[in-house]
């Protein structure tokens, strides 16, 4: 009686090909691990450089915002002082030396209030940047979670 070939048993060629693929995968895996380590160290260096850049960028942005807020506060004070003017006239009532009438300029006072609001927003931005800079710490190992992390 003749046996029919069993299709479920692997042939020698199939076993050899499977072994070749397995060894090729092992080599590829070892190369991937080596290249991943190289990429990881390159990424670590890039992360440190980016961390330093972020810290200095936050400090610069905070100082610019604080300086801008100081300039805007000074401008707001000048506008408010120009918006309230006291005029002196001769006395209307007997027994008085003069009559003072205060003039309020709506546009100047509105501008002073608007500039004050913008200065307040700049101060909030400066404080937030300094807080973020403090949270990320001087190096990557001491980073603290918070504010978007």
C-alpha positions in Angstrom: 0.0 0.0 0.0 1.3 3.4 -1.0 1.3 6.2 1.5 0.2 9.6 0.4 2.5 12.5 1.3 1.5 14.3 4.5 1.1 18.0 3.8 1.1 18.9 7.5 4.7 17.7 8.1 7.3 20.4 7.2 9.8 19.6 4.5 13.5 20.0 4.9 13.5 23.1 2.9 10.8 24.6 5.0 12.7 23.8 8.2 15.9 25.3 6.9 14.1 28.4 5.7 12.5 28.8 9.1 15.8 28.5 10.9 17.4 31.0 8.5 14.5 33.5 9.2 14.9 32.9 13.0 18.6 33.5 12.9 18.1 36.6 10.7 15.5 37.9 13.2 17.9 37.3 16.1 20.7 39.2 14.3 18.2 42.0 13.3 17.0 42.1 16.9 20.6 42.3 18.3 21.3 45.1 15.8 18.1 46.9 16.7 19.0 46.7 20.4 22.5 48.1 19.7 21.1 50.9 17.5 18.4 51.5 20.0 21.0 52.0 22.7 22.9 54.4 20.5 19.6 56.3 19.7 18.8 56.3 23.4 22.1 57.9 24.4 21.8 60.4 21.5 18.2 61.1 22.7 19.5 61.6 26.3 22.0 64.2 25.1 19.4 65.9 23.0 17.0 65.8 25.9 19.6 67.5 28.2 20.3 70.2 25.6 16.5 70.7 25.1 16.0 70.9 28.9 18.7 73.6 29.3 17.2 75.5 26.3 13.7 75.2 27.9 14.9 76.5 31.2 16.8 79.5 29.8 13.9 80.2 27.4 11.5 80.3 30.3 13.7 82.6 32.3 14.1 84.9 29.3 10.4 85.0 28.6 9.6 85.7 32.2 12.1 88.5 32.4 10.8 90.1 29.2 7.2 89.8 30.5 8.1 91.3 33.8 10.0 94.2 32.1 7.0 94.8 29.8 4.7 94.8 32.8 6.8 97.4 34.6 6.8 99.6 31.5 3.1 99.2 31.1 2.4 100.0 34.8 4.5 103.2 34.5 2.6 104.2 31.3 -0.7 103.4 33.0 0.2 105.6 36.0 1.1 108.5 33.6 -2.1 108.1 31.7 -4.2 108.0 34.9 -2.4 111.2 36.2 -3.1 112.9 32.9 -6.7 111.7 32.9 -7.5 113.4 36.2 -6.8 117.2 36.2 -7.7 119.7 38.9 -8.5 123.2 37.5 -8.4 126.2 39.9 -10.9 129.1 39.3 -11.6 132.3 41.2 -13.9 131.7 44.2 -17.6 131.3 43.5 -18.6 131.4 47.2 -17.6 134.2 49.4 -15.0 133.4 52.1 -13.2 130.9 49.8 -9.8 131.7 48.2 -10.4 129.6 45.1 -12.7 127.0 43.6 -11.2 123.7 42.4 -13.0 121.7 39.7 -11.7 118.2 38.8 -11.8 117.2 35.2 -11.9 113.5 34.3 -10.9 112.4 30.8 -12.7 109.2 30.0 -10.5 108.1 27.1 -7.3 108.5 29.2 -8.7 106.7 32.2 -10.0 103.9 30.0 -6.6 103.6 28.4 -4.9 103.5 31.8 -7.3 100.7 32.9 -6.7 98.7 29.7 -2.9 99.1 30.1 -3.2 98.0 33.7 -5.1 94.9 32.7 -2.4 94.0 30.1 0.3 94.6 32.6 -1.5 92.2 35.0 -1.6 89.5 32.3 2.1 89.9 31.7 2.8 89.5 35.4 0.7 86.3 35.5 2.7 85.0 32.5 6.0 85.9 34.1 5.1 84.2 37.4 3.8 81.1 35.5 7.0 80.8 33.5 9.1 81.1 36.7 7.0 78.5 38.3 7.4 76.1 35.4 11.1 76.7 35.4 11.3 75.8 39.1 9.2 72.7 38.5 11.4 71.3 35.8 14.4 71.7 38.0 18.1 72.3 37.1 18.5 68.9 35.6 16.3 66.1 34.2 16.7 63.8 37.1 15.0 66.2 39.5 12.0 67.2 37.5 8.7 67.5 39.4 5.3 66.8 37.9 2.9 69.7 37.5 1.7 72.4 35.1 1.1 70.3 32.0 3.4 67.3 32.8 
